[in-house]
Amino acid sequence: GNAFAIAEGGRLYQWFNCVGCHSNGGGGIGPSLMDQQWIYGGSPTKIYETIAKGREKGMPAFGSKVPEYQIWQLVAYVRSLSGQQPRSATAARQDSLQVQDTDIRKRVQMP
């Protein structure tokens, strides 16, 4: 339940294309992650198990592909989508607000 783990989990959520099935938490092909009742349980242990082992109705298993600490970061982020993490642990800004152009000197004359 800390801001760094939630932010990293959000980055991984995008990186591993969780948005492809769960959208930005609202569901789609996969179930919504924003509600309070989850099919396989919403506790950290149950969410970890779902990500690591997968589920028979379409959730792939990531346990052999993703290190344990990253699965826990995904757990922290997924729990934050439904408001299950403490507000004090939620990052104040989205990382998507970062400048995309890494060579800013092209746009601004620098000595």
NUVO-204608 format. One line per 4 residues: number of its first residue (from 1); their letters; for each residue x, y, z of N, C-alpha, C. Coordinates in Angstrom, 1 decimal. Example, Ala and Ser with C-alpha at 12.3 -4.5 7.8 and 13.67 -1.06 7.14 Angstrom:
1) AS) 13.2/-5.7/7.8/12.3/-4.5/7.8/13.2/-3.3/7.8 | 12.8/-2.2/7.1/13.7/-1.1/7.1/12.9/0.0/7.9;
! end
This chain:
1) GNAF) 0.8/-1.2/0.0/0.0/0.0/0.0/0.8/1.3/0.0 | 1.8/1.4/-0.9/2.6/2.6/-1.0/2.5/3.2/-2.4 | 2.7/4.5/-2.5/2.5/5.2/-3.8/3.5/4.6/-4.9 | 4.7/4.3/-4.5/5.7/3.8/-5.5/5.2/2.5/-6.1;
5) AIAE) 4.7/1.6/-5.2/4.2/0.3/-5.7/3.0/0.5/-6.6 | 2.1/1.4/-6.2/0.9/1.6/-7.0/1.3/2.2/-8.4 | 2.2/3.2/-8.4/2.6/3.8/-9.7/3.3/2.8/-10.6 | 4.2/2.0/-10.0/4.9/0.9/-10.8/3.9/-0.1/-11.3;
9) GGRL) 2.9/-0.4/-10.5/1.9/-1.4/-10.9/1.1/-0.8/-12.1 | 0.8/0.5/-12.0/0.1/1.2/-13.1/0.9/1.1/-14.4 | 2.2/1.3/-14.3/3.1/1.2/-15.5/3.1/-0.2/-16.0 | 3.2/-1.2/-15.2/3.2/-2.6/-15.6/1.8/-3.0/-16.2;
13) YQWF) 0.8/-2.4/-15.6/-0.6/-2.7/-16.1/-0.7/-2.3/-17.6 | -0.1/-1.2/-17.9/0.0/-0.7/-19.3/0.9/-1.6/-20.1 | 2.1/-1.8/-19.6/3.2/-2.6/-20.3/2.7/-4.0/-20.6 | 2.1/-4.7/-19.7/1.6/-6.1/-20.0/0.3/-6.1/-20.7;
17) NCVG) -0.2/-5.0/-21.1/-1.5/-4.9/-21.9/-2.7/-5.4/-21.1 | -2.7/-5.2/-19.8/-3.9/-5.5/-19.0/-5.1/-4.7/-19.5 | -4.8/-3.5/-20.0/-5.9/-2.7/-20.6/-6.6/-3.3/-21.7 | -5.9/-4.2/-22.4/-6.5/-4.9/-23.5/-7.8/-5.7/-23.1;
21) CHSN) -7.8/-6.2/-21.9/-9.0/-6.9/-21.5/-9.8/-6.2/-20.4 | -9.1/-5.5/-19.5/-9.8/-4.8/-18.4/-10.0/-3.3/-18.6 | -9.6/-2.8/-19.8/-9.6/-1.4/-20.1/-8.8/-0.7/-19.0 | -9.3/0.5/-18.6/-8.5/1.2/-17.5/-9.2/0.9/-16.2;
25) GGGG) -9.6/-0.4/-16.1/-10.2/-0.9/-14.8/-11.7/-1.1/-14.9 | -12.3/-0.5/-16.0/-13.7/-0.6/-16.1/-14.3/-1.8/-16.8 | -13.4/-2.7/-17.2/-13.8/-3.9/-17.8/-13.9/-3.8/-19.3 | -14.2/-4.9/-19.9/-14.3/-5.1/-21.4/-14.4/-6.5/-21.7;
29) IGPS) -13.4/-7.1/-22.2/-13.3/-8.6/-22.4/-13.2/-9.2/-21.0 | -12.4/-8.7/-20.1/-12.3/-9.1/-18.8/-13.2/-8.3/-17.8 | -13.3/-8.8/-16.6/-14.3/-8.1/-15.7/-13.7/-6.7/-15.2 | -14.6/-6.0/-14.7/-14.3/-4.7/-14.1/-13.4/-4.9/-12.9;
33) LMDQ) -12.5/-3.9/-12.7/-11.6/-4.0/-11.5/-11.9/-2.8/-10.6 | -13.0/-2.1/-10.9/-13.4/-0.9/-10.1/-14.5/-1.2/-9.1 | -15.1/-2.4/-9.1/-16.2/-2.6/-8.2/-15.6/-3.3/-6.9 | -16.5/-3.5/-6.0/-16.1/-4.1/-4.7/-16.2/-5.6/-4.6;
37) QWIY) -16.9/-6.2/-5.4/-17.1/-7.7/-5.4/-16.4/-8.3/-6.6 | -15.5/-9.2/-6.4/-14.7/-9.8/-7.4/-15.0/-11.3/-7.4 | -15.0/-11.9/-8.6/-15.3/-13.3/-8.8/-14.4/-14.2/-7.9 | -13.1/-13.9/-7.9/-12.2/-14.8/-7.2/-11.7/-14.1/-5.9;
41) GGSP) -12.3/-13.1/-5.5/-11.9/-12.4/-4.2/-11.0/-11.2/-4.5 | -11.1/-10.2/-3.6/-10.4/-8.9/-3.8/-9.3/-8.7/-2.8 | -9.0/-9.8/-2.0/-7.8/-9.6/-1.1/-6.5/-9.6/-1.8 | -5.5/-9.0/-1.3/-4.2/-9.0/-2.0/-3.7/-10.5/-2.4;
45) TKIY) -3.9/-11.4/-1.5/-3.5/-12.8/-1.8/-4.3/-13.4/-3.0 | -5.6/-13.1/-3.0/-6.4/-13.7/-4.1/-6.1/-13.0/-5.4 | -5.8/-11.7/-5.4/-5.5/-11.0/-6.6/-4.1/-11.5/-7.1 | -3.2/-11.7/-6.2/-1.9/-12.2/-6.6/-2.0/-13.6/-7.2;
49) ETIA) -2.8/-14.4/-6.6/-3.0/-15.8/-7.2/-3.7/-15.7/-8.6 | -4.6/-14.8/-8.8/-5.2/-14.7/-10.1/-4.2/-14.2/-11.1 | -3.4/-13.3/-10.8/-2.4/-12.8/-11.8/-1.3/-13.9/-12.0 | -0.8/-14.5/-11.0/0.2/-15.5/-11.1/-0.2/-16.8/-11.8;
53) KGRE) -1.4/-17.3/-11.4/-1.8/-18.6/-11.8/-2.8/-18.5/-13.0 | -3.5/-17.4/-13.2/-4.5/-17.2/-14.2/-5.8/-17.8/-13.7 | -6.8/-17.7/-14.5/-8.1/-18.3/-14.2/-8.7/-18.9/-15.5 | -9.5/-20.0/-15.3/-9.9/-20.8/-16.4/-10.7/-20.1/-17.5;
57) KGMP) -11.3/-19.0/-17.2/-12.2/-18.3/-18.2/-11.5/-17.2/-18.9 | -10.2/-17.3/-19.1/-9.5/-16.4/-20.0/-8.4/-15.6/-19.4 | -8.2/-15.5/-18.1/-7.1/-14.8/-17.5/-5.9/-15.6/-17.6 | -4.9/-15.1/-18.4/-3.6/-15.9/-18.6/-2.8/-15.9/-17.3;
61) AFGS) -1.9/-16.9/-17.1/-1.0/-16.9/-16.0/0.2/-16.1/-16.3 | 0.6/-15.3/-15.4/1.8/-14.5/-15.5/2.9/-14.9/-14.6 | 2.7/-15.8/-13.7/3.7/-16.2/-12.7/5.0/-16.7/-13.2 | 5.0/-17.3/-14.4/6.3/-17.8/-14.9/7.0/-16.7/-15.8;
65) KVPE) 6.3/-15.6/-16.0/6.8/-14.5/-16.9/7.2/-13.2/-16.2 | 6.6/-13.0/-15.0/6.7/-11.8/-14.3/7.3/-12.1/-12.9 | 8.3/-11.3/-12.5/8.9/-11.5/-11.1/7.8/-11.3/-10.1 | 8.0/-11.9/-8.9/7.0/-11.8/-7.8/6.8/-10.4/-7.4;
69) YQIW) 7.9/-9.6/-7.3/7.7/-8.2/-6.8/6.9/-7.4/-7.8 | 7.0/-7.7/-9.1/6.1/-7.0/-10.0/4.7/-7.4/-10.0 | 4.4/-8.7/-9.7/3.0/-9.1/-9.5/2.4/-8.4/-8.3 | 3.2/-8.2/-7.2/2.7/-7.5/-6.0/2.5/-6.0/-6.4;
73) QLVA) 3.3/-5.4/-7.2/3.0/-4.0/-7.7/1.7/-4.0/-8.5 | 1.5/-5.0/-9.3/0.2/-5.0/-10.1/-0.9/-5.2/-9.1 | -0.8/-6.0/-8.1/-1.8/-6.1/-7.0/-2.1/-4.8/-6.4 | -1.1/-4.0/-6.0/-1.3/-2.7/-5.4/-2.1/-1.8/-6.3;
77) YVRS) -1.7/-1.8/-7.6/-2.4/-0.9/-8.6/-3.8/-1.4/-8.8 | -4.1/-2.6/-9.0/-5.4/-3.2/-9.2/-6.3/-2.8/-8.0 | -5.8/-3.0/-6.8/-6.6/-2.7/-5.6/-6.9/-1.2/-5.6 | -6.0/-0.3/-6.1/-6.2/1.1/-6.0/-7.4/1.5/-7.0;
81) LSGQ) -7.6/0.7/-8.0/-8.6/1.0/-9.0/-10.0/0.9/-8.3 | -10.2/0.1/-7.3/-11.5/-0.1/-6.7/-11.5/0.7/-5.3 | -10.5/1.5/-5.1/-10.4/2.2/-3.9/-10.1/1.4/-2.6 | -9.4/0.3/-2.8/-9.1/-0.6/-1.7/-7.7/-0.2/-1.0;
85) QPRS) -7.0/0.7/-1.7/-5.7/1.1/-1.1/-6.0/2.4/-0.3 | -5.2/2.7/0.7/-5.4/3.9/1.5/-5.1/5.1/0.6 | -5.9/6.2/0.7/-5.8/7.4/-0.1/-4.4/7.9/0.0 | -3.8/7.8/1.1/-2.4/8.4/1.3/-1.4/7.6/0.5;
89) ATAA) -1.7/6.4/0.1/-0.8/5.6/-0.7/-0.9/5.8/-2.2 | -2.0/6.5/-2.6/-2.2/6.7/-4.0/-1.3/7.9/-4.5 | -0.7/7.6/-5.7/0.2/8.7/-6.2/-0.7/9.9/-6.6 | -0.1/11.1/-6.4/-0.8/12.3/-6.6/-1.0/12.7/-8.1;
93) RQDS) -0.1/12.1/-8.9/-0.2/12.4/-10.4/0.0/11.2/-11.2 | -0.5/11.2/-12.4/-0.3/10.1/-13.3/1.1/10.2/-14.0 | 1.8/9.2/-14.2/3.1/9.2/-14.9/2.9/9.6/-16.3 | 1.7/9.5/-16.8/1.4/9.8/-18.2/1.6/11.3/-18.5;
97) LQVQ) 1.7/12.1/-17.4/1.9/13.5/-17.6/3.3/14.0/-17.9 | 4.2/13.0/-18.0/5.6/13.3/-18.3/5.7/13.8/-19.7 | 6.8/14.6/-20.0/7.1/15.1/-21.3/7.5/13.9/-22.2 | 6.9/13.8/-23.3/7.1/12.7/-24.2/8.4/13.0/-25.1;
101) DTDI) 8.6/14.2/-25.5/9.8/14.6/-26.3/11.0/14.7/-25.4 | 11.9/13.7/-25.5/13.1/13.7/-24.6/14.1/14.7/-25.0 | 14.1/15.1/-26.3/15.1/16.1/-26.7/14.5/17.5/-26.9 | 14.2/18.1/-25.7/13.5/19.4/-25.7/14.4/20.5/-26.3;
105) RKRV) 15.7/20.3/-26.5/16.5/21.3/-27.1/16.1/21.6/-28.5 | 15.5/20.6/-29.2/15.0/20.9/-30.6/13.9/21.9/-30.7 | 13.1/22.0/-29.6/12.0/23.0/-29.6/12.4/24.3/-28.9 | 13.4/24.3/-28.0/13.8/25.5/-27.3/15.2/25.7/-27.6;
109) QMP) 15.6/26.9/-28.0/17.0/27.2/-28.2/17.8/27.2/-26.9 | 18.7/26.3/-26.9/19.6/26.2/-25.7/21.0/26.5/-26.1 | 21.7/27.2/-25.3/23.1/27.6/-25.6/24.0/26.3/-25.7;
! end
